[in-house]
Amino acid sequence: MNRIVIALAVLLGIAATASVAHAGFEAGDKTLSLSGAGTNDKDFNDGSFSLTLTPGYFISNEVEIGVRQTLTYADGFNGATFGFVDYNFNNVGDGKLVPYVGIAAGASYGEDVDTDWSAGPEIGARYFVNSTTFINVNATYQFDLQDGIEDGAFFYGVGIGFRF
């Protein structure tokens, strides 16, 4: 846990001292983000890890479409594939911060889970370290489409991304 806190502090420190010429998105921009997470018990006997790869494409200066592909290992491999549409608020403040809101829908599947279709709203922000590299933070509330909105869960992510 301490290593994660130290890594996040270093990333935020780099982001706070970097200069950005232009951080807003434009139609045709592509993004690629990578995030990861992990857990283990105090004896390191049981644990899990996950990686998420997120390619995106801006169909306008504000609207991004894309896919989040997650691979998780916890006593077996599981996956999740979600499509998303996000509206980005370009040029907030000094232009380094780009908050967004959107919706995501998709399926979770694998060795340890039955295939579940879910959807939900999401919110997040990108902080540009330079004109092409950003730190991405997001949260989503996903609920099972068969069970309804009451049977949902929150998911959070922090990662690094690139605009090209």
C-alpha positions as CSV (number, residue, x, y, z in Angstrom):
1,M,0.0,0.0,0.0
2,N,2.9,2.4,0.8
3,R,4.4,1.8,-2.6
4,I,1.1,2.8,-4.3
5,V,0.9,6.0,-2.2
6,I,4.5,6.9,-3.0
7,A,4.0,6.2,-6.7
8,L,0.9,8.3,-6.9
9,A,2.7,11.1,-5.0
10,V,5.6,11.1,-7.5
11,L,3.2,11.1,-10.5
12,L,1.2,14.0,-9.0
13,G,4.4,15.9,-8.2
14,I,5.6,15.5,-11.8
15,A,2.2,16.6,-13.1
16,A,2.2,19.7,-10.8
17,T,5.6,20.9,-12.1
18,A,5.1,20.2,-15.8
19,S,4.1,22.8,-18.3
20,V,1.5,22.2,-21.0
21,A,1.2,24.2,-24.2
22,H,-2.2,22.7,-25.3
23,A,-4.1,20.1,-23.4
24,G,-7.7,20.2,-24.8
25,F,-8.8,17.5,-27.2
26,E,-9.7,18.0,-30.9
27,A,-11.8,15.8,-33.2
28,G,-9.7,13.0,-34.6
29,D,-7.4,12.7,-31.5
30,K,-6.8,9.2,-30.3
31,T,-6.0,8.2,-26.7
32,L,-4.5,5.1,-25.0
33,S,-4.6,4.7,-21.2
34,L,-3.2,1.9,-19.0
35,S,-4.1,1.4,-15.4
36,G,-3.6,-1.4,-12.9
37,A,-4.6,-2.6,-9.5
38,G,-3.8,-5.3,-7.0
39,T,-4.6,-6.7,-3.6
40,N,-3.2,-9.4,-1.2
41,D,-3.7,-10.6,2.3
42,K,-1.2,-9.7,5.0
43,D,0.7,-13.0,4.5
44,F,0.8,-12.7,0.7
45,N,-1.0,-16.0,0.4
46,D,-4.1,-14.8,-1.5
47,G,-4.2,-11.9,-3.9
48,S,-5.4,-10.5,-7.2
49,F,-4.3,-8.1,-9.9
50,S,-5.9,-6.4,-12.8
51,L,-4.8,-4.4,-15.8
52,T,-7.0,-2.2,-17.9
53,L,-6.2,-1.0,-21.4
54,T,-8.4,1.9,-22.8
55,P,-8.2,3.0,-26.4
56,G,-10.3,6.0,-27.3
57,Y,-11.2,8.2,-30.3
58,F,-12.6,11.8,-30.3
59,I,-15.5,12.1,-32.7
60,S,-15.6,15.8,-31.9
61,N,-13.6,18.2,-29.7
62,E,-15.6,17.1,-26.6
63,V,-17.0,13.6,-27.3
64,E,-14.8,10.5,-27.0
65,I,-15.9,6.9,-27.8
66,G,-13.8,3.9,-26.8
67,V,-13.4,0.5,-25.2
68,R,-12.1,-0.5,-21.7
69,Q,-10.6,-4.0,-21.7
70,T,-9.8,-5.4,-18.2
71,L,-8.0,-8.6,-17.4
72,T,-8.1,-9.8,-13.8
73,Y,-6.5,-12.7,-12.0
74,A,-7.8,-13.9,-8.7
75,D,-7.7,-17.8,-8.5
76,G,-8.5,-17.7,-12.2
77,F,-8.7,-15.3,-15.1
78,N,-11.6,-13.0,-15.6
79,G,-12.3,-10.2,-18.1
80,A,-14.5,-7.3,-18.7
81,T,-15.2,-5.4,-21.9
82,F,-17.0,-2.1,-21.8
83,G,-17.7,0.5,-24.5
84,F,-18.0,4.1,-23.4
85,V,-19.1,7.5,-24.5
86,D,-17.7,10.5,-22.6
87,Y,-18.2,14.2,-22.8
88,N,-15.0,16.1,-22.0
89,F,-14.8,19.7,-20.6
90,N,-11.8,21.0,-22.5
91,N,-9.7,24.0,-21.2
92,V,-10.8,24.1,-17.6
93,G,-8.7,26.6,-15.7
94,D,-5.2,26.6,-17.1
95,G,-6.0,23.9,-19.7
96,K,-4.1,21.1,-17.9
97,L,-7.3,19.6,-16.3
98,V,-9.9,17.9,-18.5
99,P,-12.9,16.6,-16.5
100,Y,-15.4,14.3,-18.2
101,V,-18.7,12.6,-17.6
102,G,-20.2,9.7,-19.6
103,I,-21.8,6.3,-19.7
104,A,-20.3,2.8,-20.1
105,A,-21.9,-0.5,-20.9
106,G,-20.5,-4.0,-21.4
107,A,-20.0,-7.5,-20.0
108,S,-17.9,-9.2,-17.3
109,Y,-16.9,-12.9,-18.0
110,G,-14.4,-15.6,-17.1
111,E,-13.5,-18.6,-15.0
112,D,-14.9,-17.2,-11.7
113,V,-18.0,-15.3,-12.9
114,D,-21.0,-15.9,-15.0
115,T,-21.3,-13.5,-17.9
116,D,-23.0,-10.4,-16.6
117,W,-24.2,-7.4,-18.7
118,S,-24.0,-4.1,-16.9
119,A,-24.0,-0.4,-17.5
120,G,-23.7,2.9,-15.6
121,P,-22.6,6.4,-15.4
122,E,-19.0,7.5,-15.1
123,I,-17.0,10.5,-14.1
124,G,-13.3,11.3,-14.3
125,A,-10.6,13.8,-15.1
126,R,-7.3,13.8,-17.0
127,Y,-4.4,16.0,-15.8
128,F,-1.9,16.7,-18.6
129,V,1.8,16.3,-17.6
130,N,2.7,17.6,-21.1
131,S,0.9,18.0,-24.4
132,T,0.6,14.3,-25.0
133,T,0.8,12.5,-21.6
134,F,-1.8,12.6,-18.9
135,I,-2.8,11.0,-15.6
136,N,-6.3,9.7,-15.7
137,V,-8.6,9.2,-12.6
138,N,-12.1,7.8,-13.0
139,A,-15.0,6.3,-11.1
140,T,-18.1,4.5,-12.4
141,Y,-21.2,3.0,-10.9
142,Q,-22.0,-0.2,-12.8
143,F,-25.3,-2.1,-12.3
144,D,-26.5,-5.5,-13.6
145,L,-29.0,-4.9,-16.4
146,Q,-31.1,-7.8,-15.2
147,D,-31.1,-7.0,-11.5
148,G,-31.6,-3.2,-11.7
149,I,-29.8,-0.1,-10.4
150,E,-30.0,-1.2,-6.8
151,D,-27.6,-4.1,-7.3
152,G,-24.6,-2.0,-8.4
153,A,-21.0,-1.4,-7.4
154,F,-18.5,1.4,-7.7
155,F,-15.3,1.0,-9.6
156,Y,-12.3,3.3,-9.5
157,G,-9.2,3.7,-11.5
158,V,-6.0,5.6,-11.8
159,G,-3.6,5.3,-14.7
160,I,-1.4,7.0,-17.3
161,G,-2.5,7.9,-20.8
162,F,-1.3,9.3,-24.0
163,R,-2.8,11.4,-26.8
164,F,-1.7,11.0,-30.3
